Amino acid sequence: MLAMLKSAAILALAALAIILTVQLWLVHIPNRAFFPYMQARFMAAAPPDEVAEFLRPLRVISGVGDGYFDIDYSAQAAAMFWEFGRPALETAMRQGAFHELDGAELAEIISDGPVLIFEYAFPMDLTLFPQFFGQRSATPLNPPGMTHFTRVIIRPDAANFSVTFVCDRYIWQYFFPPHLMPAVLLELEIPDPGYRRFVFNAGSQSFYPRFDINFTYHPVIISNPYQNPSGLLHLSFIAGRVEHFFNNPATINRGLSGGVYTFGNLNTVVRYLPSDVIEYTSFRTITRAATDFMTDFSVAHAFVAADPNVRNDFFLAGYERRGRENVFWFDYIVGNFPLVSIENWYTGPHCQDPLRHPIEVVVDHGRVVRYRKIAYVFGVDLSTTVGLALPAEAVRAGFPVRSTLNTAQHLLLQCLEHTP
């Protein structure tokens, strides 16, 4: 009898040990879970729903027809205006009546009544754009010569509602009978002309700020979240800032050689380069499952958004196809202005592949295989005001003013005027 009790106790303890081990590995420590490891090793992550971000314009321009405009770069404003613009664009792609504007001037289109303009930082491909609305093609949005565009202009005239696509000086316009449009008119809370700071220059086809002779602005400030509270780079401190790139931080090997801080395991390597660039590389097996451009963009955008050390609003600045890979570049928004690098950021003394934008993501079949970014976080120093004396003739002429703000590592940043 005693032997039977001992055997039962041993079996119970063994079962309890198995249960606790399973809970420890598969519940309490998910980074060590076998099934997530297998998924990460052999399967690309399920793409998040980020396709709406591809349609997000660089900026939204609004006006009432008096020659003065307001420009907003914030994601919140873009989303608000997009709720109005999306139905008009969907109608244009399904049922728009094309009207050729031979010799038309953009200034004429935007100066007569309320107008809403979406501007992109890159030429929007007409073969891709409709896919983000769930359409295979842009029928009937296919006039001769229209392959891409950089601006979409919506005229919310109740009697003559129109959507105009613009690329350089080429203009394609679509009109809709009132019964095709949703019962919504553009109701913008546009401030008086004294607060609408932009005018349109017909010669350059660009929007320029309106400046007073005594122009002032707040400078951009730069911080580095990978530096410790003393402002120094340290191996252990940086390690805590890059742990999110790894499934199991306990497996990370770290080292410092030649000024390069390296963190890695079997599948992933993250380096902090002397040029203050974070470089992530994945060596996980890439599946051959079919993916499309929208999936790759969704994965890229979600990867950047999940980086806790990307603290600025960002937007898609461009993309290109490299063999089986899609490469995406992102720029930052700081203080309702785009933060644009006007020089490449060289990542080493013999760098043949400099950063063209603050963030670069390379995606292969739905998996991020390379991710590079400038380590800095940017902000606006509201406690400091900088004065800029402008000649009266420049103010009257409406010349653009580009201000060189304080920089780090000789990176020149411009944030007062940007023309896609």
Contacts in CASP RR format, 6 or more apart in sequence:
PFRMAT RR
TARGET T0000
AUTHOR 0000-0000-0000
METHOD contacts of the structure
MODEL  1
MLAMLKSAAILALAALAIILTVQLWLVHIPNRAFFPYMQARFMAAAPPDE
VAEFLRPLRVISGVGDGYFDIDYSAQAAAMFWEFGRPALETAMRQGAFHE
LDGAELAEIISDGPVLIFEYAFPMDLTLFPQFFGQRSATPLNPPGMTHFT
RVIIRPDAANFSVTFVCDRYIWQYFFPPHLMPAVLLELEIPDPGYRRFVF
NAGSQSFYPRFDINFTYHPVIISNPYQNPSGLLHLSFIAGRVEHFFNNPA
TINRGLSGGVYTFGNLNTVVRYLPSDVIEYTSFRTITRAATDFMTDFSVA
HAFVAADPNVRNDFFLAGYERRGRENVFWFDYIVGNFPLVSIENWYTGPH
CQDPLRHPIEVVVDHGRVVRYRKIAYVFGVDLSTTVGLALPAEAVRAGFP
VRSTLNTAQHLLLQCLEHTP
25 32 0 8 1.000
25 33 0 8 1.000
25 34 0 8 1.000
26 33 0 8 1.000
26 34 0 8 1.000
26 35 0 8 1.000
30 36 0 8 1.000
31 247 0 8 1.000
31 248 0 8 1.000
31 249 0 8 1.000
31 250 0 8 1.000
32 248 0 8 1.000
36 247 0 8 1.000
37 247 0 8 1.000
39 45 0 8 1.000
40 247 0 8 1.000
40 267 0 8 1.000
40 284 0 8 1.000
41 267 0 8 1.000
41 284 0 8 1.000
41 285 0 8 1.000
42 285 0 8 1.000
42 287 0 8 1.000
43 287 0 8 1.000
44 286 0 8 1.000
44 287 0 8 1.000
44 289 0 8 1.000
44 291 0 8 1.000
44 299 0 8 1.000
44 365 0 8 1.000
44 366 0 8 1.000
44 367 0 8 1.000
45 299 0 8 1.000
45 366 0 8 1.000
45 367 0 8 1.000
47 291 0 8 1.000
47 295 0 8 1.000
47 298 0 8 1.000
47 299 0 8 1.000
47 302 0 8 1.000
47 366 0 8 1.000
48 298 0 8 1.000
48 299 0 8 1.000
48 301 0 8 1.000
48 302 0 8 1.000
49 298 0 8 1.000
50 297 0 8 1.000
50 298 0 8 1.000
50 299 0 8 1.000
50 301 0 8 1.000
50 302 0 8 1.000
50 305 0 8 1.000
51 132 0 8 1.000
51 294 0 8 1.000
51 297 0 8 1.000
51 298 0 8 1.000
52 132 0 8 1.000
53 297 0 8 1.000
53 301 0 8 1.000
53 316 0 8 1.000
54 128 0 8 1.000
54 132 0 8 1.000
54 294 0 8 1.000
54 297 0 8 1.000
54 301 0 8 1.000
54 316 0 8 1.000
55 82 0 8 1.000
55 129 0 8 1.000
55 132 0 8 1.000
56 75 0 8 1.000
56 78 0 8 1.000
56 79 0 8 1.000
56 82 0 8 1.000
56 315 0 8 1.000
56 316 0 8 1.000
57 78 0 8 1.000
57 118 0 8 1.000
57 119 0 8 1.000
57 120 0 8 1.000
57 152 0 8 1.000
58 73 0 8 1.000
58 119 0 8 1.000
58 120 0 8 1.000
58 121 0 8 1.000
58 315 0 8 1.000
58 317 0 8 1.000
58 338 0 8 1.000
58 418 0 8 1.000
58 420 0 8 1.000
59 71 0 8 1.000
59 72 0 8 1.000
59 73 0 8 1.000
59 78 0 8 1.000
59 119 0 8 1.000
59 338 0 8 1.000
59 418 0 8 1.000
60 71 0 8 1.000
60 72 0 8 1.000
60 73 0 8 1.000
60 77 0 8 1.000
60 78 0 8 1.000
60 81 0 8 1.000
60 116 0 8 1.000
60 117 0 8 1.000
60 118 0 8 1.000
60 119 0 8 1.000
61 69 0 8 1.000
61 70 0 8 1.000
61 71 0 8 1.000
61 115 0 8 1.000
61 116 0 8 1.000
61 117 0 8 1.000
61 119 0 8 1.000
61 198 0 8 1.000
61 207 0 8 1.000
62 69 0 8 1.000
62 70 0 8 1.000
62 72 0 8 1.000
62 81 0 8 1.000
62 114 0 8 1.000
62 115 0 8 1.000
62 116 0 8 1.000
62 117 0 8 1.000
62 188 0 8 1.000
62 190 0 8 1.000
63 69 0 8 1.000
63 70 0 8 1.000
63 110 0 8 1.000
63 113 0 8 1.000
63 114 0 8 1.000
63 115 0 8 1.000
63 116 0 8 1.000
63 188 0 8 1.000
63 190 0 8 1.000
63 196 0 8 1.000
64 113 0 8 1.000
64 114 0 8 1.000
64 115 0 8 1.000
64 188 0 8 1.000
64 190 0 8 1.000
65 110 0 8 1.000
65 111 0 8 1.000
65 112 0 8 1.000
65 113 0 8 1.000
65 114 0 8 1.000
65 115 0 8 1.000
66 193 0 8 1.000
67 111 0 8 1.000
67 199 0 8 1.000
67 200 0 8 1.000
68 193 0 8 1.000
68 194 0 8 1.000
68 196 0 8 1.000
68 198 0 8 1.000
68 199 0 8 1.000
68 210 0 8 1.000
69 196 0 8 1.000
69 198 0 8 1.000
69 199 0 8 1.000
69 200 0 8 1.000
69 207 0 8 1.000
70 190 0 8 1.000
70 191 0 8 1.000
70 195 0 8 1.000
70 196 0 8 1.000
70 197 0 8 1.000
70 198 0 8 1.000
71 197 0 8 1.000
71 198 0 8 1.000
71 207 0 8 1.000
72 78 0 8 1.000
72 336 0 8 1.000
73 315 0 8 1.000
73 333 0 8 1.000
73 336 0 8 1.000
73 337 0 8 1.000
73 338 0 8 1.000
74 313 0 8 1.000
74 333 0 8 1.000
74 336 0 8 1.000
75 313 0 8 1.000
75 315 0 8 1.000
75 333 0 8 1.000
81 116 0 8 1.000
81 118 0 8 1.000
82 118 0 8 1.000
84 116 0 8 1.000
84 154 0 8 1.000
84 156 0 8 1.000
84 184 0 8 1.000
84 186 0 8 1.000
85 116 0 8 1.000
85 118 0 8 1.000
85 154 0 8 1.000
86 133 0 8 1.000
87 181 0 8 1.000
87 182 0 8 1.000
87 184 0 8 1.000
88 154 0 8 1.000
88 161 0 8 1.000
88 163 0 8 1.000
88 176 0 8 1.000
88 181 0 8 1.000
89 133 0 8 1.000
89 152 0 8 1.000
89 163 0 8 1.000
90 133 0 8 1.000
91 163 0 8 1.000
91 176 0 8 1.000
91 180 0 8 1.000
91 181 0 8 1.000
92 141 0 8 1.000
92 163 0 8 1.000
92 174 0 8 1.000
92 176 0 8 1.000
93 130 0 8 1.000
93 133 0 8 1.000
93 135 0 8 1.000
93 138 0 8 1.000
93 139 0 8 1.000
93 140 0 8 1.000
93 141 0 8 1.000
94 135 0 8 1.000
94 139 0 8 1.000
95 140 0 8 1.000
95 176 0 8 1.000
95 180 0 8 1.000
96 140 0 8 1.000
96 141 0 8 1.000
96 163 0 8 1.000
96 174 0 8 1.000
96 175 0 8 1.000
96 176 0 8 1.000
96 180 0 8 1.000
97 174 0 8 1.000
97 175 0 8 1.000
97 176 0 8 1.000
97 177 0 8 1.000
98 140 0 8 1.000
98 143 0 8 1.000
98 172 0 8 1.000
98 173 0 8 1.000
98 174 0 8 1.000
99 162 0 8 1.000
99 173 0 8 1.000
99 174 0 8 1.000
99 175 0 8 1.000
100 143 0 8 1.000
100 172 0 8 1.000
100 173 0 8 1.000
101 109 0 8 1.000
101 164 0 8 1.000
101 171 0 8 1.000
101 172 0 8 1.000
101 173 0 8 1.000
103 171 0 8 1.000
104 171 0 8 1.000
104 173 0 8 1.000
105 202 0 8 1.000
106 166 0 8 1.000
106 169 0 8 1.000
106 171 0 8 1.000
106 200 0 8 1.000
106 202 0 8 1.000
106 205 0 8 1.000
107 200 0 8 1.000
107 202 0 8 1.000
109 115 0 8 1.000
109 153 0 8 1.000
109 155 0 8 1.000
109 164 0 8 1.000
109 171 0 8 1.000
109 173 0 8 1.000
110 117 0 8 1.000
110 153 0 8 1.000
110 200 0 8 1.000
111 200 0 8 1.000
113 155 0 8 1.000
113 157 0 8 1.000
114 155 0 8 1.000
114 156 0 8 1.000
114 157 0 8 1.000
114 186 0 8 1.000
114 188 0 8 1.000
115 153 0 8 1.000
115 154 0 8 1.000
115 155 0 8 1.000
116 153 0 8 1.000
116 154 0 8 1.000
116 156 0 8 1.000
116 186 0 8 1.000
116 188 0 8 1.000
117 151 0 8 1.000
117 152 0 8 1.000
117 153 0 8 1.000
117 154 0 8 1.000
118 151 0 8 1.000
118 152 0 8 1.000
118 154 0 8 1.000
119 150 0 8 1.000
119 151 0 8 1.000
119 420 0 8 1.000
120 149 0 8 1.000
120 150 0 8 1.000
120 151 0 8 1.000
120 420 0 8 1.000
121 315 0 8 1.000
121 316 0 8 1.000
121 317 0 8 1.000
121 318 0 8 1.000
121 331 0 8 1.000
121 338 0 8 1.000
121 420 0 8 1.000
122 150 0 8 1.000
122 316 0 8 1.000
122 317 0 8 1.000
122 318 0 8 1.000
122 319 0 8 1.000
122 420 0 8 1.000
123 148 0 8 1.000
123 149 0 8 1.000
123 150 0 8 1.000
123 167 0 8 1.000
124 148 0 8 1.000
124 149 0 8 1.000
124 150 0 8 1.000
125 147 0 8 1.000
125 148 0 8 1.000
126 138 0 8 1.000
126 141 0 8 1.000
126 142 0 8 1.000
126 146 0 8 1.000
126 147 0 8 1.000
126 148 0 8 1.000
126 149 0 8 1.000
127 138 0 8 1.000
127 147 0 8 1.000
128 293 0 8 1.000
129 138 0 8 1.000
130 136 0 8 1.000
130 137 0 8 1.000
130 138 0 8 1.000
130 141 0 8 1.000
131 293 0 8 1.000
131 294 0 8 1.000
132 294 0 8 1.000
141 165 0 8 1.000
141 174 0 8 1.000
143 172 0 8 1.000
145 170 0 8 1.000
146 165 0 8 1.000
146 167 0 8 1.000
146 170 0 8 1.000
146 172 0 8 1.000
148 167 0 8 1.000
149 165 0 8 1.000
149 166 0 8 1.000
149 167 0 8 1.000
149 172 0 8 1.000
150 166 0 8 1.000
150 167 0 8 1.000
150 168 0 8 1.000
150 420 0 8 1.000
151 164 0 8 1.000
151 165 0 8 1.000
151 166 0 8 1.000
151 167 0 8 1.000
151 420 0 8 1.000
152 163 0 8 1.000
152 164 0 8 1.000
152 165 0 8 1.000
152 166 0 8 1.000
153 162 0 8 1.000
153 163 0 8 1.000
153 164 0 8 1.000
153 165 0 8 1.000
153 166 0 8 1.000
154 162 0 8 1.000
154 163 0 8 1.000
154 164 0 8 1.000
154 186 0 8 1.000
155 161 0 8 1.000
155 162 0 8 1.000
155 163 0 8 1.000
155 164 0 8 1.000
156 185 0 8 1.000
156 186 0 8 1.000
158 178 0 8 1.000
158 185 0 8 1.000
159 178 0 8 1.000
160 175 0 8 1.000
161 175 0 8 1.000
161 176 0 8 1.000
161 178 0 8 1.000
161 181 0 8 1.000
162 173 0 8 1.000
162 174 0 8 1.000
162 175 0 8 1.000
162 176 0 8 1.000
163 173 0 8 1.000
163 174 0 8 1.000
163 176 0 8 1.000
164 171 0 8 1.000
164 172 0 8 1.000
164 173 0 8 1.000
164 174 0 8 1.000
165 171 0 8 1.000
165 172 0 8 1.000
165 173 0 8 1.000
165 174 0 8 1.000
166 172 0 8 1.000
168 205 0 8 1.000
169 205 0 8 1.000
190 196 0 8 1.000
197 209 0 8 1.000
197 210 0 8 1.000
198 207 0 8 1.000
198 208 0 8 1.000
198 209 0 8 1.000
198 210 0 8 1.000
199 207 0 8 1.000
199 208 0 8 1.000
199 210 0 8 1.000
199 398 0 8 1.000
200 206 0 8 1.000
200 207 0 8 1.000
200 208 0 8 1.000
201 207 0 8 1.000
201 208 0 8 1.000
201 398 0 8 1.000
204 419 0 8 1.000
206 400 0 8 1.000
206 417 0 8 1.000
206 419 0 8 1.000
207 419 0 8 1.000
208 398 0 8 1.000
208 399 0 8 1.000
208 400 0 8 1.000
208 417 0 8 1.000
209 400 0 8 1.000
209 401 0 8 1.000
209 416 0 8 1.000
209 417 0 8 1.000
210 398 0 8 1.000
211 390 0 8 1.000
211 394 0 8 1.000
211 395 0 8 1.000
211 398 0 8 1.000
211 401 0 8 1.000
212 390 0 8 1.000
212 395 0 8 1.000
213 389 0 8 1.000
213 390 0 8 1.000
213 391 0 8 1.000
213 392 0 8 1.000
213 395 0 8 1.000
214 387 0 8 1.000
214 389 0 8 1.000
214 390 0 8 1.000
215 387 0 8 1.000
215 388 0 8 1.000
215 389 0 8 1.000
215 390 0 8 1.000
215 401 0 8 1.000
216 385 0 8 1.000
216 386 0 8 1.000
216 387 0 8 1.000
216 388 0 8 1.000
217 385 0 8 1.000
217 386 0 8 1.000
217 387 0 8 1.000
217 388 0 8 1.000
217 403 0 8 1.000
217 416 0 8 1.000
218 380 0 8 1.000
218 381 0 8 1.000
218 382 0 8 1.000
218 384 0 8 1.000
218 385 0 8 1.000
218 386 0 8 1.000
219 380 0 8 1.000
219 381 0 8 1.000
219 384 0 8 1.000
219 386 0 8 1.000
219 405 0 8 1.000
219 406 0 8 1.000
220 334 0 8 1.000
220 339 0 8 1.000
220 378 0 8 1.000
220 379 0 8 1.000
220 380 0 8 1.000
220 381 0 8 1.000
220 405 0 8 1.000
220 406 0 8 1.000
220 413 0 8 1.000
220 415 0 8 1.000
221 378 0 8 1.000
221 379 0 8 1.000
221 380 0 8 1.000
221 381 0 8 1.000
221 406 0 8 1.000
222 376 0 8 1.000
222 377 0 8 1.000
222 378 0 8 1.000
222 379 0 8 1.000
222 406 0 8 1.000
222 407 0 8 1.000
222 408 0 8 1.000
223 376 0 8 1.000
223 377 0 8 1.000
223 379 0 8 1.000
224 231 0 8 1.000
224 276 0 8 1.000
224 375 0 8 1.000
224 376 0 8 1.000
224 377 0 8 1.000
225 241 0 8 1.000
225 309 0 8 1.000
225 311 0 8 1.000
225 375 0 8 1.000
225 377 0 8 1.000
226 233 0 8 1.000
226 237 0 8 1.000
226 238 0 8 1.000
226 241 0 8 1.000
226 272 0 8 1.000
226 278 0 8 1.000
226 309 0 8 1.000
226 375 0 8 1.000
227 233 0 8 1.000
227 237 0 8 1.000
228 234 0 8 1.000
228 237 0 8 1.000
233 261 0 8 1.000
233 272 0 8 1.000
235 254 0 8 1.000
235 255 0 8 1.000
235 256 0 8 1.000
235 261 0 8 1.000
236 254 0 8 1.000
238 261 0 8 1.000
238 263 0 8 1.000
238 272 0 8 1.000
239 252 0 8 1.000
239 254 0 8 1.000
239 263 0 8 1.000
240 249 0 8 1.000
241 309 0 8 1.000
242 263 0 8 1.000
242 270 0 8 1.000
242 272 0 8 1.000
242 278 0 8 1.000
243 249 0 8 1.000
243 252 0 8 1.000
244 306 0 8 1.000
244 307 0 8 1.000
244 308 0 8 1.000
245 263 0 8 1.000
245 268 0 8 1.000
245 270 0 8 1.000
245 280 0 8 1.000
246 252 0 8 1.000
246 263 0 8 1.000
246 264 0 8 1.000
246 265 0 8 1.000
246 268 0 8 1.000
246 270 0 8 1.000
247 267 0 8 1.000
248 265 0 8 1.000
251 265 0 8 1.000
251 266 0 8 1.000
252 263 0 8 1.000
252 264 0 8 1.000
252 265 0 8 1.000
253 263 0 8 1.000
253 264 0 8 1.000
253 265 0 8 1.000
254 261 0 8 1.000
254 262 0 8 1.000
254 263 0 8 1.000
254 264 0 8 1.000
255 261 0 8 1.000
255 262 0 8 1.000
255 263 0 8 1.000
256 262 0 8 1.000
258 274 0 8 1.000
259 274 0 8 1.000
260 271 0 8 1.000
260 272 0 8 1.000
260 273 0 8 1.000
260 274 0 8 1.000
261 271 0 8 1.000
261 272 0 8 1.000
262 269 0 8 1.000
262 270 0 8 1.000
262 271 0 8 1.000
263 269 0 8 1.000
263 270 0 8 1.000
263 271 0 8 1.000
264 270 0 8 1.000
266 283 0 8 1.000
267 282 0 8 1.000
267 283 0 8 1.000
267 284 0 8 1.000
268 280 0 8 1.000
268 281 0 8 1.000
268 282 0 8 1.000
268 283 0 8 1.000
268 284 0 8 1.000
269 280 0 8 1.000
269 281 0 8 1.000
269 283 0 8 1.000
270 278 0 8 1.000
270 279 0 8 1.000
270 280 0 8 1.000
270 281 0 8 1.000
271 278 0 8 1.000
271 279 0 8 1.000
271 281 0 8 1.000
272 278 0 8 1.000
272 279 0 8 1.000
272 375 0 8 1.000
273 279 0 8 1.000
273 347 0 8 1.000
273 348 0 8 1.000
274 348 0 8 1.000
275 345 0 8 1.000
275 346 0 8 1.000
275 347 0 8 1.000
275 348 0 8 1.000
275 409 0 8 1.000
276 374 0 8 1.000
276 375 0 8 1.000
276 376 0 8 1.000
276 408 0 8 1.000
276 409 0 8 1.000
277 345 0 8 1.000
277 347 0 8 1.000
277 355 0 8 1.000
277 372 0 8 1.000
277 373 0 8 1.000
277 374 0 8 1.000
277 375 0 8 1.000
278 309 0 8 1.000
278 371 0 8 1.000
278 372 0 8 1.000
278 373 0 8 1.000
278 374 0 8 1.000
278 375 0 8 1.000
279 347 0 8 1.000
279 370 0 8 1.000
279 371 0 8 1.000
279 372 0 8 1.000
280 368 0 8 1.000
280 370 0 8 1.000
280 371 0 8 1.000
280 372 0 8 1.000
281 369 0 8 1.000
281 370 0 8 1.000
282 367 0 8 1.000
282 368 0 8 1.000
282 369 0 8 1.000
282 370 0 8 1.000
284 367 0 8 1.000
286 364 0 8 1.000
286 365 0 8 1.000
286 367 0 8 1.000
286 369 0 8 1.000
287 365 0 8 1.000
287 367 0 8 1.000
288 365 0 8 1.000
289 365 0 8 1.000
291 365 0 8 1.000
291 366 0 8 1.000
293 326 0 8 1.000
295 366 0 8 1.000
296 326 0 8 1.000
296 328 0 8 1.000
296 363 0 8 1.000
296 365 0 8 1.000
296 366 0 8 1.000
297 316 0 8 1.000
297 319 0 8 1.000
297 326 0 8 1.000
297 328 0 8 1.000
297 363 0 8 1.000
299 363 0 8 1.000
299 366 0 8 1.000
299 367 0 8 1.000
299 368 0 8 1.000
300 326 0 8 1.000
300 328 0 8 1.000
300 361 0 8 1.000
300 363 0 8 1.000
300 368 0 8 1.000
301 316 0 8 1.000
301 328 0 8 1.000
303 361 0 8 1.000
303 368 0 8 1.000
303 371 0 8 1.000
304 310 0 8 1.000
304 314 0 8 1.000
304 330 0 8 1.000
304 359 0 8 1.000
304 361 0 8 1.000
304 371 0 8 1.000
304 373 0 8 1.000
307 373 0 8 1.000
309 375 0 8 1.000
309 377 0 8 1.000
310 359 0 8 1.000
310 373 0 8 1.000
311 377 0 8 1.000
312 332 0 8 1.000
312 333 0 8 1.000
312 334 0 8 1.000
312 339 0 8 1.000
312 377 0 8 1.000
312 378 0 8 1.000
312 379 0 8 1.000
313 332 0 8 1.000
313 333 0 8 1.000
314 330 0 8 1.000
314 331 0 8 1.000
314 332 0 8 1.000
314 333 0 8 1.000
314 358 0 8 1.000
314 359 0 8 1.000
315 330 0 8 1.000
315 331 0 8 1.000
315 333 0 8 1.000
315 338 0 8 1.000
316 328 0 8 1.000
316 329 0 8 1.000
316 330 0 8 1.000
317 329 0 8 1.000
317 330 0 8 1.000
317 331 0 8 1.000
317 357 0 8 1.000
318 328 0 8 1.000
318 329 0 8 1.000
318 357 0 8 1.000
319 326 0 8 1.000
319 327 0 8 1.000
319 328 0 8 1.000
319 329 0 8 1.000
320 326 0 8 1.000
320 327 0 8 1.000
321 327 0 8 1.000
322 362 0 8 1.000
324 364 0 8 1.000
324 365 0 8 1.000
325 362 0 8 1.000
325 363 0 8 1.000
325 364 0 8 1.000
325 369 0 8 1.000
326 362 0 8 1.000
326 363 0 8 1.000
327 360 0 8 1.000
327 361 0 8 1.000
327 362 0 8 1.000
327 363 0 8 1.000
328 360 0 8 1.000
328 361 0 8 1.000
328 362 0 8 1.000
328 363 0 8 1.000
329 356 0 8 1.000
329 357 0 8 1.000
329 359 0 8 1.000
329 360 0 8 1.000
330 357 0 8 1.000
330 358 0 8 1.000
330 359 0 8 1.000
330 360 0 8 1.000
330 361 0 8 1.000
331 338 0 8 1.000
331 339 0 8 1.000
331 340 0 8 1.000
331 341 0 8 1.000
331 357 0 8 1.000
331 358 0 8 1.000
331 359 0 8 1.000
332 338 0 8 1.000
332 339 0 8 1.000
332 358 0 8 1.000
332 378 0 8 1.000
333 339 0 8 1.000
334 378 0 8 1.000
334 379 0 8 1.000
334 380 0 8 1.000
334 415 0 8 1.000
335 379 0 8 1.000
335 380 0 8 1.000
335 415 0 8 1.000
337 415 0 8 1.000
337 416 0 8 1.000
337 418 0 8 1.000
338 415 0 8 1.000
338 418 0 8 1.000
339 358 0 8 1.000
339 378 0 8 1.000
339 413 0 8 1.000
339 415 0 8 1.000
340 413 0 8 1.000
340 414 0 8 1.000
340 415 0 8 1.000
340 418 0 8 1.000
341 355 0 8 1.000
341 356 0 8 1.000
341 357 0 8 1.000
341 358 0 8 1.000
341 411 0 8 1.000
341 412 0 8 1.000
341 413 0 8 1.000
342 412 0 8 1.000
342 413 0 8 1.000
342 414 0 8 1.000
343 410 0 8 1.000
343 411 0 8 1.000
343 412 0 8 1.000
344 354 0 8 1.000
344 355 0 8 1.000
344 356 0 8 1.000
345 354 0 8 1.000
345 355 0 8 1.000
345 358 0 8 1.000
345 374 0 8 1.000
345 409 0 8 1.000
345 411 0 8 1.000
346 354 0 8 1.000
347 353 0 8 1.000
347 354 0 8 1.000
347 355 0 8 1.000
347 372 0 8 1.000
355 372 0 8 1.000
355 373 0 8 1.000
355 374 0 8 1.000
358 373 0 8 1.000
358 374 0 8 1.000
359 371 0 8 1.000
359 372 0 8 1.000
359 373 0 8 1.000
359 374 0 8 1.000
360 370 0 8 1.000
360 371 0 8 1.000
360 372 0 8 1.000
360 373 0 8 1.000
361 368 0 8 1.000
361 370 0 8 1.000
361 371 0 8 1.000
362 368 0 8 1.000
362 369 0 8 1.000
362 370 0 8 1.000
362 371 0 8 1.000
363 369 0 8 1.000
374 411 0 8 1.000
376 408 0 8 1.000
378 413 0 8 1.000
388 401 0 8 1.000
388 403 0 8 1.000
390 401 0 8 1.000
394 401 0 8 1.000
400 416 0 8 1.000
400 417 0 8 1.000
401 416 0 8 1.000
401 417 0 8 1.000
402 414 0 8 1.000
402 416 0 8 1.000
402 417 0 8 1.000
403 414 0 8 1.000
403 415 0 8 1.000
403 416 0 8 1.000
404 412 0 8 1.000
404 413 0 8 1.000
404 414 0 8 1.000
405 413 0 8 1.000
405 414 0 8 1.000
405 415 0 8 1.000
407 413 0 8 1.000
END
